[in-house]
């Protein structure tokens, strides 16, 4: 059971949410009085409460979602809140639905989406993973951060071939190394205010680090938002090559580090928007004609469940007409299907752009 002080804070937070008339978060939409009363005194085995779940959304009333899972069990214990939010965000993934088993499919079905190199600047596919037996950020101790980093860095140092590279811990990082990683757009900064409010940045920079291969086409973030973010990327539009590299890396890491997986929700992540496949395949792409008519661009992207963002991701502008376009659906379909949706959508967008010349 949650203690009296926690319940008092929860009551206060719930009142704040109720009073916020301009708050449009999914938290506000689904945290009804009856759901709140049902969950407010519950506590996971690792000691997480409803307060850990909702505190970021209560503090940041402009959140889009507003909830995080402090540990794997939270998705089950606080299901009356998480389930409707997950269904709303991952359109089509019903509360009775079950995420399919992992399936990377036939990796040779993916191609270069822009063989002439006229539109796509770079291609990236990433996925998130959580290490089994550890809670998520808000419940991690400093000792656990260190232990996880040591497991991750020793696992990564055993990778060979194209994946062979170097692990750079954030703790004690020299200014030169730091600058170099920033210049390469590899270095992640301490979490934004949404993550800060969710208690995801404690003991920073302990236990955090970055690994990249010698070619700088494969990297792993350790303990940023998720335990692991595994990323494959390169210049140009060769999605096939990027995807094949990611799949071989995930398979290699999984042999050595067991991941948190849920029968119904797929791979578990700190934020419910990344559940399931956890895969986000994206391109940086220039579509000057289509972009002149943003509505048209959004309409075509919508047909393929693609998300159009600014050059530097969410809440940013398109710099020099460069958009970040990615698959939006991560649940209720396989990894192969998620990336295939993105491939088909990008090929279609390029075809329309060419026809507009």
Secondary structure, 3 states (H helix, E strand, C coil): CCCHHHHHHHHHHHHHHHHCCCCCCHHHHHCCHHHHHHHCCCECCCCCEHHHHHHHHHHCCCCCCCCCCCCCCHHHHCHHHHHHHHHHHCCCCCCCCCCCCCCCCCHHHCCECCCCCCCEEEEEEEEEECECCCCCHHHCCHHHHHHHHHHHHHHHHCCCHHHCEEEEECCCCCHHHHHHHHHCCCCCCCCCHHHHHCCCCCCCCCCCEEEEECCCCEEEEECCCCCEEEEEEEECCEHHHHHHHHHHHHHHHHHHCCECEECCCEECCCCHHHCECCCEEEEEEECHHHHCCHHHHHHHHHHCCEEEEECCECCCCCHHHEEEEEECCCCCCCHHHHHHHHHHHHHHHHHHHHHCC
